[in-house]
């Protein structure tokens, strides 16, 4: 099982010598991947990343365009 932890305030995990902070991107950062198949993450671990990405993408002020 992959162990998630924080470094400098960023959630991530070790994989083949890399500290991965975006499990939806390959280690070369060129391809989109399935984090469960590519890195062996569990659904719960993927949900933790989804919460972080959702919070970062929210706009301040409470209103969104559209």
mmCIF file of the N, C-alpha and C atoms, coordinates in Angstrom:
data_MODEL
# 
_entry.id   MODEL 
# 
loop_
_atom_site.group_PDB 
_atom_site.id 
_atom_site.type_symbol 
_atom_site.label_atom_id 
_atom_site.label_alt_id 
_atom_site.label_comp_id 
_atom_site.label_asym_id 
_atom_site.label_entity_id 
_atom_site.label_seq_id 
_atom_site.pdbx_PDB_ins_code 
_atom_site.Cartn_x 
_atom_site.Cartn_y 
_atom_site.Cartn_z 
_atom_site.occupancy 
_atom_site.B_iso_or_equiv 
_atom_site.pdbx_formal_charge 
_atom_site.auth_seq_id 
_atom_site.auth_comp_id 
_atom_site.auth_asym_id 
_atom_site.auth_atom_id 
_atom_site.pdbx_PDB_model_num 
ATOM 1   N N  . UNK A 1 1  ? 0.843   -1.184 0.000   1.00 0.00 ? 1  UNK A N  1 
ATOM 2   C CA . UNK A 1 1  ? 0.000   0.000  0.000   1.00 0.00 ? 1  UNK A CA 1 
ATOM 3   C C  . UNK A 1 1  ? 0.888   1.247  0.000   1.00 0.00 ? 1  UNK A C  1 
ATOM 4   N N  . UNK A 1 2  ? 0.492   2.212  -0.774  1.00 0.00 ? 2  UNK A N  1 
ATOM 5   C CA . UNK A 1 2  ? 1.210   3.474  -0.892  1.00 0.00 ? 2  UNK A CA 1 
ATOM 6   C C  . UNK A 1 2  ? 0.905   4.334  0.333   1.00 0.00 ? 2  UNK A C  1 
ATOM 7   N N  . UNK A 1 3  ? 1.937   4.958  0.890   1.00 0.00 ? 3  UNK A N  1 
ATOM 8   C CA . UNK A 1 3  ? 1.752   5.814  2.062   1.00 0.00 ? 3  UNK A CA 1 
ATOM 9   C C  . UNK A 1 3  ? 1.728   7.275  1.630   1.00 0.00 ? 3  UNK A C  1 
ATOM 10  N N  . UNK A 1 4  ? 0.634   7.981  1.956   1.00 0.00 ? 4  UNK A N  1 
ATOM 11  C CA . UNK A 1 4  ? 0.523   9.403  1.669   1.00 0.00 ? 4  UNK A CA 1 
ATOM 12  C C  . UNK A 1 4  ? 1.096   10.191 2.831   1.00 0.00 ? 4  UNK A C  1 
ATOM 13  N N  . UNK A 1 5  ? 1.773   11.292 2.514   1.00 0.00 ? 5  UNK A N  1 
ATOM 14  C CA . UNK A 1 5  ? 2.266   12.180 3.561   1.00 0.00 ? 5  UNK A CA 1 
ATOM 15  C C  . UNK A 1 5  ? 2.482   13.572 2.969   1.00 0.00 ? 5  UNK A C  1 
ATOM 16  N N  . UNK A 1 6  ? 2.681   14.538 3.866   1.00 0.00 ? 6  UNK A N  1 
ATOM 17  C CA . UNK A 1 6  ? 2.865   15.925 3.463   1.00 0.00 ? 6  UNK A CA 1 
ATOM 18  C C  . UNK A 1 6  ? 4.333   16.324 3.519   1.00 0.00 ? 6  UNK A C  1 
ATOM 19  N N  . UNK A 1 7  ? 4.767   17.068 2.509   1.00 0.00 ? 7  UNK A N  1 
ATOM 20  C CA . UNK A 1 7  ? 6.075   17.725 2.495   1.00 0.00 ? 7  UNK A CA 1 
ATOM 21  C C  . UNK A 1 7  ? 5.825   19.163 2.060   1.00 0.00 ? 7  UNK A C  1 
ATOM 22  N N  . UNK A 1 8  ? 6.308   20.094 2.861   1.00 0.00 ? 8  UNK A N  1 
ATOM 23  C CA . UNK A 1 8  ? 6.121   21.519 2.562   1.00 0.00 ? 8  UNK A CA 1 
ATOM 24  C C  . UNK A 1 8  ? 4.666   21.862 2.266   1.00 0.00 ? 8  UNK A C  1 
ATOM 25  N N  . UNK A 1 9  ? 3.754   21.242 2.997   1.00 0.00 ? 9  UNK A N  1 
ATOM 26  C CA . UNK A 1 9  ? 2.336   21.535 2.850   1.00 0.00 ? 9  UNK A CA 1 
ATOM 27  C C  . UNK A 1 9  ? 1.659   20.870 1.664   1.00 0.00 ? 9  UNK A C  1 
ATOM 28  N N  . UNK A 1 10 ? 2.366   19.999 0.947   1.00 0.00 ? 10 UNK A N  1 
ATOM 29  C CA . UNK A 1 10 ? 1.777   19.316 -0.215  1.00 0.00 ? 10 UNK A CA 1 
ATOM 30  C C  . UNK A 1 10 ? 1.625   17.832 0.073   1.00 0.00 ? 10 UNK A C  1 
ATOM 31  N N  . UNK A 1 11 ? 0.414   17.330 -0.188  1.00 0.00 ? 11 UNK A N  1 
ATOM 32  C CA . UNK A 1 11 ? 0.147   15.909 -0.039  1.00 0.00 ? 11 UNK A CA 1 
ATOM 33  C C  . UNK A 1 11 ? 0.743   15.162 -1.221  1.00 0.00 ? 11 UNK A C  1 
ATOM 34  N N  . UNK A 1 12 ? 1.377   14.040 -0.946  1.00 0.00 ? 12 UNK A N  1 
ATOM 35  C CA . UNK A 1 12 ? 1.950   13.248 -2.020  1.00 0.00 ? 12 UNK A CA 1 
ATOM 36  C C  . UNK A 1 12 ? 2.410   11.891 -1.525  1.00 0.00 ? 12 UNK A C  1 
ATOM 37  N N  . UNK A 1 13 ? 3.160   11.200 -2.382  1.00 0.00 ? 13 UNK A N  1 
ATOM 38  C CA . UNK A 1 13 ? 3.668   9.869  -2.069  1.00 0.00 ? 13 UNK A CA 1 
ATOM 39  C C  . UNK A 1 13 ? 4.894   9.595  -2.922  1.00 0.00 ? 13 UNK A C  1 
ATOM 40  N N  . UNK A 1 14 ? 5.702   8.664  -2.478  1.00 0.00 ? 14 UNK A N  1 
ATOM 41  C CA . UNK A 1 14 ? 6.898   8.270  -3.211  1.00 0.00 ? 14 UNK A CA 1 
ATOM 42  C C  . UNK A 1 14 ? 6.542   7.213  -4.249  1.00 0.00 ? 14 UNK A C  1 
ATOM 43  N N  . UNK A 1 15 ? 7.113   7.371  -5.446  1.00 0.00 ? 15 UNK A N  1 
ATOM 44  C CA . UNK A 1 15 ? 6.927   6.383  -6.505  1.00 0.00 ? 15 UNK A CA 1 
ATOM 45  C C  . UNK A 1 15 ? 8.160   6.407  -7.401  1.00 0.00 ? 15 UNK A C  1 
ATOM 46  N N  . UNK A 1 16 ? 8.905   5.322  -7.389  1.00 0.00 ? 16 UNK A N  1 
ATOM 47  C CA . UNK A 1 16 ? 10.091  5.155  -8.243  1.00 0.00 ? 16 UNK A CA 1 
ATOM 48  C C  . UNK A 1 16 ? 11.020  6.364  -8.189  1.00 0.00 ? 16 UNK A C  1 
ATOM 49  N N  . UNK A 1 17 ? 11.278  6.877  -6.990  1.00 0.00 ? 17 UNK A N  1 
ATOM 50  C CA . UNK A 1 17 ? 12.205  7.988  -6.825  1.00 0.00 ? 17 UNK A CA 1 
ATOM 51  C C  . UNK A 1 17 ? 11.606  9.370  -6.998  1.00 0.00 ? 17 UNK A C  1 
ATOM 52  N N  . UNK A 1 18 ? 10.311  9.452  -7.254  1.00 0.00 ? 18 UNK A N  1 
ATOM 53  C CA . UNK A 1 18 ? 9.626   10.725 -7.415  1.00 0.00 ? 18 UNK A CA 1 
ATOM 54  C C  . UNK A 1 18 ? 8.668   10.944 -6.257  1.00 0.00 ? 18 UNK A C  1 
ATOM 55  N N  . UNK A 1 19 ? 8.463   12.208 -5.856  1.00 0.00 ? 19 UNK A N  1 
ATOM 56  C CA . UNK A 1 19 ? 7.415   12.556 -4.901  1.00 0.00 ? 19 UNK A CA 1 
ATOM 57  C C  . UNK A 1 19 ? 6.249   13.074 -5.724  1.00 0.00 ? 19 UNK A C  1 
ATOM 58  N N  . UNK A 1 20 ? 5.202   12.289 -5.828  1.00 0.00 ? 20 UNK A N  1 
ATOM 59  C CA . UNK A 1 20 ? 4.045   12.591 -6.679  1.00 0.00 ? 20 UNK A CA 1 
ATOM 60  C C  . UNK A 1 20 ? 3.030   13.411 -5.896  1.00 0.00 ? 20 UNK A C  1 
ATOM 61  N N  . UNK A 1 21 ? 2.676   14.590 -6.411  1.00 0.00 ? 21 UNK A N  1 
ATOM 62  C CA . UNK A 1 21 ? 1.652   15.424 -5.789  1.00 0.00 ? 21 UNK A CA 1 
ATOM 63  C C  . UNK A 1 21 ? 0.384   15.504 -6.628  1.00 0.00 ? 21 UNK A C  1 
ATOM 64  N N  . UNK A 1 22 ? 0.456   15.047 -7.873  1.00 0.00 ? 22 UNK A N  1 
ATOM 65  C CA . UNK A 1 22 ? -0.722  14.981 -8.746  1.00 0.00 ? 22 UNK A CA 1 
ATOM 66  C C  . UNK A 1 22 ? -0.820  13.557 -9.287  1.00 0.00 ? 22 UNK A C  1 
ATOM 67  N N  . UNK A 1 23 ? -1.640  12.727 -8.652  1.00 0.00 ? 23 UNK A N  1 
ATOM 68  C CA . UNK A 1 23 ? -1.692  11.317 -9.057  1.00 0.00 ? 23 UNK A CA 1 
ATOM 69  C C  . UNK A 1 23 ? -2.371  11.077 -10.410 1.00 0.00 ? 23 UNK A C  1 
ATOM 70  N N  . UNK A 1 24 ? -2.918  12.122 -11.010 1.00 0.00 ? 24 UNK A N  1 
ATOM 71  C CA . UNK A 1 24 ? -3.564  11.977 -12.316 1.00 0.00 ? 24 UNK A CA 1 
ATOM 72  C C  . UNK A 1 24 ? -2.590  12.230 -13.465 1.00 0.00 ? 24 UNK A C  1 
ATOM 73  N N  . UNK A 1 25 ? -1.328  12.529 -13.138 1.00 0.00 ? 25 UNK A N  1 
ATOM 74  C CA . UNK A 1 25 ? -0.319  12.819 -14.143 1.00 0.00 ? 25 UNK A CA 1 
ATOM 75  C C  . UNK A 1 25 ? 0.816   11.811 -14.035 1.00 0.00 ? 25 UNK A C  1 
ATOM 76  N N  . UNK A 1 26 ? 1.349   11.409 -15.182 1.00 0.00 ? 26 UNK A N  1 
ATOM 77  C CA . UNK A 1 26 ? 2.469   10.471 -15.197 1.00 0.00 ? 26 UNK A CA 1 
ATOM 78  C C  . UNK A 1 26 ? 3.706   11.121 -14.581 1.00 0.00 ? 26 UNK A C  1 
ATOM 79  N N  . UNK A 1 27 ? 4.709   10.321 -14.266 1.00 0.00 ? 27 UNK A N  1 
ATOM 80  C CA . UNK A 1 27 ? 5.923   10.850 -13.652 1.00 0.00 ? 27 UNK A CA 1 
ATOM 81  C C  . UNK A 1 27 ? 6.649   11.835 -14.564 1.00 0.00 ? 27 UNK A C  1 
ATOM 82  N N  . UNK A 1 28 ? 6.469   11.718 -15.872 1.00 0.00 ? 28 UNK A N  1 
ATOM 83  C CA . UNK A 1 28 ? 7.093   12.659 -16.802 1.00 0.00 ? 28 UNK A CA 1 
ATOM 84  C C  . UNK A 1 28 ? 6.236   13.913 -17.001 1.00 0.00 ? 28 UNK A C  1 
ATOM 85  N N  . UNK A 1 29 ? 5.041   13.919 -16.410 1.00 0.00 ? 29 UNK A N  1 
ATOM 86  C CA . UNK A 1 29 ? 4.103   15.059 -16.474 1.00 0.00 ? 29 UNK A CA 1 
ATOM 87  C C  . UNK A 1 29 ? 3.547   15.307 -17.872 1.00 0.00 ? 29 UNK A C  1 
ATOM 88  N N  . UNK A 1 30 ? 3.624   14.316 -18.743 1.00 0.00 ? 30 UNK A N  1 
ATOM 89  C CA . UNK A 1 30 ? 3.118   14.499 -20.107 1.00 0.00 ? 30 UNK A CA 1 
ATOM 90  C C  . UNK A 1 30 ? 1.794   13.793 -20.364 1.00 0.00 ? 30 UNK A C  1 
ATOM 91  N N  . UNK A 1 31 ? 1.451   12.837 -19.506 1.00 0.00 ? 31 UNK A N  1 
ATOM 92  C CA . UNK A 1 31 ? 0.275   12.018 -19.780 1.00 0.00 ? 31 UNK A CA 1 
ATOM 93  C C  . UNK A 1 31 ? -0.669  11.983 -18.586 1.00 0.00 ? 31 UNK A C  1 
ATOM 94  N N  . UNK A 1 32 ? -1.950  11.879 -18.888 1.00 0.00 ? 32 UNK A N  1 
ATOM 95  C CA . UNK A 1 32 ? -2.948  11.681 -17.847 1.00 0.00 ? 32 UNK A CA 1 
ATOM 96  C C  . UNK A 1 32 ? -3.037  10.183 -17.567 1.00 0.00 ? 32 UNK A C  1 
ATOM 97  N N  . UNK A 1 33 ? -3.075  9.819  -16.277 1.00 0.00 ? 33 UNK A N  1 
ATOM 98  C CA . UNK A 1 33 ? -3.110  8.408  -15.896 1.00 0.00 ? 33 UNK A CA 1 
ATOM 99  C C  . UNK A 1 33 ? -4.219  8.144  -14.883 1.00 0.00 ? 33 UNK A C  1 
ATOM 100 N N  . UNK A 1 34 ? -4.554  6.882  -14.738 1.00 0.00 ? 34 UNK A N  1 
ATOM 101 C CA . UNK A 1 34 ? -5.479  6.443  -13.705 1.00 0.00 ? 34 UNK A CA 1 
ATOM 102 C C  . UNK A 1 34 ? -4.638  6.183  -12.458 1.00 0.00 ? 34 UNK A C  1 
ATOM 103 N N  . UNK A 1 35 ? -4.849  6.960  -11.375 1.00 0.00 ? 35 UNK A N  1 
ATOM 104 C CA . UNK A 1 35 ? -3.979  6.824  -10.199 1.00 0.00 ? 35 UNK A CA 1 
ATOM 105 C C  . UNK A 1 35 ? -4.060  5.467  -9.510  1.00 0.00 ? 35 UNK A C  1 
ATOM 106 N N  . UNK A 1 36 ? -5.163  4.775  -9.648  1.00 0.00 ? 36 UNK A N  1 
ATOM 107 C CA . UNK A 1 36 ? -5.300  3.457  -9.030  1.00 0.00 ? 36 UNK A CA 1 
ATOM 108 C C  . UNK A 1 36 ? -4.466  2.428  -9.801  1.00 0.00 ? 36 UNK A C  1 
ATOM 109 N N  . UNK A 1 37 ? -4.557  2.461  -11.118 1.00 0.00 ? 37 UNK A N  1 
ATOM 110 C CA . UNK A 1 37 ? -3.802  1.517  -11.938 1.00 0.00 ? 37 UNK A CA 1 
ATOM 111 C C  . UNK A 1 37 ? -2.317  1.872  -12.020 1.00 0.00 ? 37 UNK A C  1 
ATOM 112 N N  . UNK A 1 38 ? -2.008  3.150  -12.174 1.00 0.00 ? 38 UNK A N  1 
ATOM 113 C CA . UNK A 1 38 ? -0.629  3.580  -12.380 1.00 0.00 ? 38 UNK A CA 1 
ATOM 114 C C  . UNK A 1 38 ? 0.223   3.512  -11.107 1.00 0.00 ? 38 UNK A C  1 
ATOM 115 N N  . UNK A 1 39 ? -0.359  3.977  -9.990  1.00 0.00 ? 39 UNK A N  1 
ATOM 116 C CA . UNK A 1 39 ? 0.421   4.105  -8.762  1.00 0.00 ? 39 UNK A CA 1 
ATOM 117 C C  . UNK A 1 39 ? -0.014  3.170  -7.638  1.00 0.00 ? 39 UNK A C  1 
ATOM 118 N N  . UNK A 1 40 ? -1.128  2.471  -7.821  1.00 0.00 ? 40 UNK A N  1 
ATOM 119 C CA . UNK A 1 40 ? -1.587  1.548  -6.798  1.00 0.00 ? 40 UNK A CA 1 
ATOM 120 C C  . UNK A 1 40 ? -2.293  2.220  -5.625  1.00 0.00 ? 40 UNK A C  1 
ATOM 121 N N  . UNK A 1 41 ? -2.833  3.409  -5.857  1.00 0.00 ? 41 UNK A N  1 
ATOM 122 C CA . UNK A 1 41 ? -3.567  4.097  -4.802  1.00 0.00 ? 41 UNK A CA 1 
ATOM 123 C C  . UNK A 1 41 ? -4.917  3.432  -4.574  1.00 0.00 ? 41 UNK A C  1 
ATOM 124 N N  . UNK A 1 42 ? -5.463  3.616  -3.387  1.00 0.00 ? 42 UNK A N  1 
ATOM 125 C CA . UNK A 1 42 ? -6.809  3.137  -3.100  1.00 0.00 ? 42 UNK A CA 1 
ATOM 126 C C  . UNK A 1 42 ? -7.805  4.235  -3.458  1.00 0.00 ? 42 UNK A C  1 
ATOM 127 N N  . UNK A 1 43 ? -9.080  3.870  -3.520  1.00 0.00 ? 43 UNK A N  1 
ATOM 128 C CA . UNK A 1 43 ? -10.114 4.868  -3.804  1.00 0.00 ? 43 UNK A CA 1 
ATOM 129 C C  . UNK A 1 43 ? -10.133 5.956  -2.735  1.00 0.00 ? 43 UNK A C  1 
ATOM 130 N N  . UNK A 1 44 ? -9.915  5.578  -1.475  1.00 0.00 ? 44 UNK A N  1 
ATOM 131 C CA . UNK A 1 44 ? -9.891  6.549  -0.381  1.00 0.00 ? 44 UNK A CA 1 
ATOM 132 C C  . UNK A 1 44 ? -8.746  7.547  -0.557  1.00 0.00 ? 44 UNK A C  1 
ATOM 133 N N  . UNK A 1 45 ? -7.592  7.050  -0.970  1.00 0.00 ? 45 UNK A N  1 
ATOM 134 C CA . UNK A 1 45 ? -6.447  7.930  -1.179  1.00 0.00 ? 45 UNK A CA 1 
ATOM 135 C C  . UNK A 1 45 ? -6.716  8.903  -2.329  1.00 0.00 ? 45 UNK A C  1 
ATOM 136 N N  . UNK A 1 46 ? -7.325  8.414  -3.391  1.00 0.00 ? 46 UNK A N  1 
ATOM 137 C CA . UNK A 1 46 ? -7.664  9.272  -4.527  1.00 0.00 ? 46 UNK A CA 1 
ATOM 138 C C  . UNK A 1 46 ? -8.655  10.353 -4.091  1.00 0.00 ? 46 UNK A C  1 
ATOM 139 N N  . UNK A 1 47 ? -9.609  9.992  -3.231  1.00 0.00 ? 47 UNK A N  1 
ATOM 140 C CA . UNK A 1 47 ? -10.579 10.967 -2.725  1.00 0.00 ? 47 UNK A CA 1 
ATOM 141 C C  . UNK A 1 47 ? -9.891  12.084 -1.947  1.00 0.00 ? 47 UNK A C  1 
ATOM 142 N N  . UNK A 1 48 ? -8.835  11.772 -1.202  1.00 0.00 ? 48 UNK A N  1 
ATOM 143 C CA . UNK A 1 48 ? -8.087  12.809 -0.473  1.00 0.00 ? 48 UNK A CA 1 
ATOM 144 C C  . UNK A 1 48 ? -7.501  13.818 -1.448  1.00 0.00 ? 48 UNK A C  1 
ATOM 145 N N  . UNK A 1 49 ? -6.933  13.345 -2.547  1.00 0.00 ? 49 UNK A N  1 
ATOM 146 C CA . UNK A 1 49 ? -6.394  14.255 -3.552  1.00 0.00 ? 49 UNK A CA 1 
ATOM 147 C C  . UNK A 1 49 ? -7.513  15.056 -4.212  1.00 0.00 ? 49 UNK A C  1 
ATOM 148 N N  . UNK A 1 50 ? -8.647  14.418 -4.485  1.00 0.00 ? 50 UNK A N  1 
ATOM 149 C CA . UNK A 1 50 ? -9.765  15.125 -5.111  1.00 0.00 ? 50 UNK A CA 1 
ATOM 150 C C  . UNK A 1 50 ? -10.241 16.289 -4.247  1.00 0.00 ? 50 UNK A C  1 
ATOM 151 N N  . UNK A 1 51 ? -10.275 16.100 -2.933  1.00 0.00 ? 51 UNK A N  1 
ATOM 152 C CA . UNK A 1 51 ? -10.685 17.175 -2.024  1.00 0.00 ? 51 UNK A CA 1 
ATOM 153 C C  . UNK A 1 51 ? -9.710  18.339 -2.111  1.00 0.00 ? 51 UNK A C  1 
ATOM 154 N N  . UNK A 1 52 ? -8.440  18.041 -2.168  1.00 0.00 ? 52 UNK A N  1 
ATOM 155 C CA . UNK A 1 52 ? -7.429  19.097 -2.258  1.00 0.00 ? 52 UNK A CA 1 
ATOM 156 C C  . UNK A 1 52 ? -7.560  19.853 -3.569  1.00 0.00 ? 52 UNK A C  1 
ATOM 157 N N  . UNK A 1 53 ? -7.695  19.128 -4.675  1.00 0.00 ? 53 UNK A N  1 
ATOM 158 C CA . UNK A 1 53 ? -7.806  19.777 -5.980  1.00 0.00 ? 53 UNK A CA 1 
ATOM 159 C C  . UNK A 1 53 ? -9.073  20.614 -6.058  1.00 0.00 ? 53 UNK A C  1 
ATOM 160 N N  . UNK A 1 54 ? -10.176 20.126 -5.492  1.00 0.00 ? 54 UNK A N  1 
ATOM 161 C CA . UNK A 1 54 ? -11.435 20.867 -5.508  1.00 0.00 ? 54 UNK A CA 1 
ATOM 162 C C  . UNK A 1 54 ? -11.288 22.158 -4.714  1.00 0.00 ? 54 UNK A C  1 
ATOM 163 N N  . UNK A 1 55 ? -10.677 22.103 -3.546  1.00 0.00 ? 55 UNK A N  1 
ATOM 164 C CA . UNK A 1 55 ? -10.496 23.296 -2.723  1.00 0.00 ? 55 UNK A CA 1 
ATOM 165 C C  . UNK A 1 55 ? -9.587  24.312 -3.398  1.00 0.00 ? 55 UNK A C  1 
ATOM 166 N N  . UNK A 1 56 ? -8.548  23.882 -4.079  1.00 0.00 ? 56 UNK A N  1 
ATOM 167 C CA . UNK A 1 56 ? -7.641  24.797 -4.767  1.00 0.00 ? 56 UNK A CA 1 
ATOM 168 C C  . UNK A 1 56 ? -8.319  25.480 -5.938  1.00 0.00 ? 56 UNK A C  1 
ATOM 169 N N  . UNK A 1 57 ? -9.252  24.782 -6.591  1.00 0.00 ? 57 UNK A N  1 
ATOM 170 C CA . UNK A 1 57 ? -9.894  25.322 -7.780  1.00 0.00 ? 57 UNK A CA 1 
ATOM 171 C C  . UNK A 1 57 ? -11.064 26.246 -7.468  1.00 0.00 ? 57 UNK A C  1 
ATOM 172 N N  . UNK A 1 58 ? -11.501 26.280 -6.223  1.00 0.00 ? 58 UNK A N  1 
ATOM 173 C CA . UNK A 1 58 ? -12.601 27.166 -5.862  1.00 0.00 ? 58 UNK A CA 1 
ATOM 174 C C  . UNK A 1 58 ? -12.145 28.607 -5.922  1.00 0.00 ? 58 UNK A C  1 
ATOM 175 N N  . UNK A 1 59 ? -13.021 29.460 -6.464  1.00 0.00 ? 59 UNK A N  1 
ATOM 176 C CA . UNK A 1 59 ? -12.693 30.865 -6.560  1.00 0.00 ? 59 UNK A CA 1 
ATOM 177 C C  . UNK A 1 59 ? -13.059 31.583 -5.288  1.00 0.00 ? 59 UNK A C  1 
ATOM 178 N N  . UNK A 1 60 ? -12.241 32.518 -4.896  1.00 0.00 ? 60 UNK A N  1 
ATOM 179 C CA . UNK A 1 60 ? -12.531 33.306 -3.716  1.00 0.00 ? 60 UNK A CA 1 
ATOM 180 C C  . UNK A 1 60 ? -13.693 34.237 -4.024  1.00 0.00 ? 60 UNK A C  1 
ATOM 181 N N  . UNK A 1 61 ? -14.509 34.536 -3.013  1.00 0.00 ? 61 UNK A N  1 
ATOM 182 C CA . UNK A 1 61 ? -15.643 35.427 -3.193  1.00 0.00 ? 61 UNK A CA 1 
ATOM 183 C C  . UNK A 1 61 ? -16.953 34.683 -3.302  1.00 0.00 ? 61 UNK A C  1 
ATOM 184 N N  . UNK A 1 62 ? -16.885 33.351 -3.511  1.00 0.00 ? 62 UNK A N  1 
ATOM 185 C CA . UNK A 1 62 ? -18.080 32.524 -3.488  1.00 0.00 ? 62 UNK A CA 1 
ATOM 186 C C  . UNK A 1 62 ? -18.870 32.462 -4.770  1.00 0.00 ? 62 UNK A C  1 
ATOM 187 N N  . UNK A 1 63 ? -18.538 33.249 -5.786  1.00 0.00 ? 63 UNK A N  1 
ATOM 188 C CA . UNK A 1 63 ? -19.295 33.207 -7.045  1.00 0.00 ? 63 UNK A CA 1 
ATOM 189 C C  . UNK A 1 63 ? -18.431 32.638 -8.135  1.00 0.00 ? 63 UNK A C  1 
ATOM 190 N N  . UNK A 1 64 ? -19.042 31.832 -8.978  1.00 0.00 ? 64 UNK A N  1 
ATOM 191 C CA . UNK A 1 64 ? -18.340 31.275 -10.125 1.00 0.00 ? 64 UNK A CA 1 
ATOM 192 C C  . UNK A 1 64 ? -18.922 31.872 -11.388 1.00 0.00 ? 64 UNK A C  1 
ATOM 193 N N  . UNK A 1 65 ? -18.132 31.893 -12.435 1.00 0.00 ? 65 UNK A N  1 
ATOM 194 C CA . UNK A 1 65 ? -18.622 32.396 -13.733 1.00 0.00 ? 65 UNK A CA 1 
ATOM 195 C C  . UNK A 1 65 ? -19.624 31.427 -14.308 1.00 0.00 ? 65 UNK A C  1 
ATOM 196 N N  . UNK A 1 66 ? -20.614 31.983 -15.012 1.00 0.00 ? 66 UNK A N  1 
ATOM 197 C CA . UNK A 1 66 ? -21.554 31.132 -15.718 1.00 0.00 ? 66 UNK A CA 1 
ATOM 198 C C  . UNK A 1 66 ? -22.810 31.041 -15.037 1.00 0.00 ? 66 UNK A C  1 
# 
